[in-house]
Amino acid sequence: MQTLYNPNLYPAELRQKIGKMSQTAIEIANRWMLGWPQTVKDLIATGEYLDALKIQEREEVKVKLEPCLNHLSSWEKAQEYGLSQHPPAASKTTT
């Protein structure tokens, strides 16, 4: 079972919400923080992070459950369906 990478980088309320999400969501959060920390910080600052994480979680779970591709690994399924591994850019500007 994976834990949230560097949890102190998240505001307490957001950290708690992520902690109540699925393992897939935590894996995504960790991947995003390790690979694109500034983008994650921007999404947190604009308030878009949790929505982006939920959308990505929903898409990745849907792909993982796709029965016709059971012979592929999770990342191969994601690649096959064109899922992005990185977080979206924040659409709002921070002040």
C-alpha positions as CSV (number, residue, x, y, z in Angstrom):
1,M,0.0,0.0,0.0
2,Q,1.4,3.3,-1.1
3,T,1.5,6.4,1.0
4,L,1.5,10.0,-0.2
5,Y,5.0,11.2,-1.2
6,N,6.1,14.2,0.8
7,P,2.7,14.9,2.3
8,N,3.8,18.2,3.9
9,L,3.9,19.8,0.4
10,Y,0.1,19.6,0.4
11,P,-2.2,21.8,2.5
12,A,-3.7,19.9,5.4
13,E,-7.2,19.8,4.1
14,L,-6.1,18.6,0.6
15,R,-3.8,16.0,2.1
16,Q,-6.7,14.6,4.1
17,K,-8.9,14.4,1.0
18,I,-6.2,12.7,-1.0
19,G,-5.7,10.2,1.9
20,K,-9.3,9.1,1.6
21,M,-9.1,8.4,-2.1
22,S,-8.1,5.2,-3.8
23,Q,-4.7,3.7,-4.2
24,T,-4.8,4.7,-7.8
25,A,-5.3,8.4,-6.8
26,I,-2.4,8.2,-4.4
27,E,-0.2,6.6,-7.1
28,I,-1.2,9.4,-9.5
29,A,-0.5,12.1,-6.9
30,N,2.9,10.6,-6.2
31,R,3.8,10.4,-9.9
32,W,2.7,14.0,-10.5
33,M,4.6,15.3,-7.5
34,L,7.8,13.4,-8.4
35,G,7.7,14.3,-12.1
36,W,6.1,17.7,-12.2
37,P,6.3,19.4,-8.8
38,Q,5.9,22.9,-10.1
39,T,2.8,22.0,-12.0
40,V,1.4,20.4,-8.9
41,K,2.2,23.5,-6.9
42,D,0.4,25.7,-9.5
43,L,-2.7,23.4,-9.5
44,I,-2.8,23.5,-5.7
45,A,-2.4,27.3,-5.7
46,T,-5.3,27.8,-8.2
47,G,-7.5,25.3,-6.4
48,E,-7.6,23.0,-9.5
49,Y,-5.6,20.1,-8.1
50,L,-8.3,17.9,-6.6
51,D,-10.6,18.1,-9.6
52,A,-7.7,17.3,-11.9
53,L,-6.7,14.3,-9.7
54,K,-10.3,13.0,-9.6
55,I,-10.5,13.2,-13.4
56,Q,-7.2,11.4,-13.9
57,E,-8.2,8.8,-11.3
58,R,-11.5,8.1,-13.0
59,E,-9.8,7.7,-16.4
60,E,-7.1,5.4,-15.2
61,V,-9.5,3.2,-13.2
62,K,-11.7,2.9,-16.3
63,V,-8.7,1.9,-18.4
64,K,-7.4,-0.6,-15.8
65,L,-10.8,-2.3,-15.8
66,E,-11.0,-2.6,-19.6
67,P,-11.5,-6.3,-20.1
68,C,-10.2,-6.5,-23.7
69,L,-6.7,-5.4,-22.7
70,N,-6.1,-7.7,-19.7
71,H,-2.9,-8.9,-21.3
72,L,-1.3,-5.4,-21.0
73,S,0.2,-3.8,-17.9
74,S,-1.5,-0.7,-16.4
75,W,0.9,1.7,-18.1
76,E,0.6,-0.1,-21.4
77,K,-3.2,0.3,-21.2
78,A,-2.8,4.0,-20.3
79,Q,-0.6,4.4,-23.3
80,E,-3.0,2.5,-25.6
81,Y,-5.8,4.8,-24.5
82,G,-3.7,7.9,-24.8
83,L,-3.9,8.8,-21.1
84,S,-1.4,11.5,-20.1
85,Q,1.0,10.6,-17.3
86,H,1.6,14.2,-16.3
87,P,-0.8,16.6,-14.7
88,P,-2.7,19.3,-16.7
89,A,-1.3,22.8,-16.6
90,A,-3.2,25.2,-14.2
91,S,-5.6,27.2,-16.3
92,K,-5.9,30.0,-13.8
93,T,-3.2,32.4,-13.0
94,T,-2.0,32.8,-9.5
95,T,-1.5,36.3,-8.0
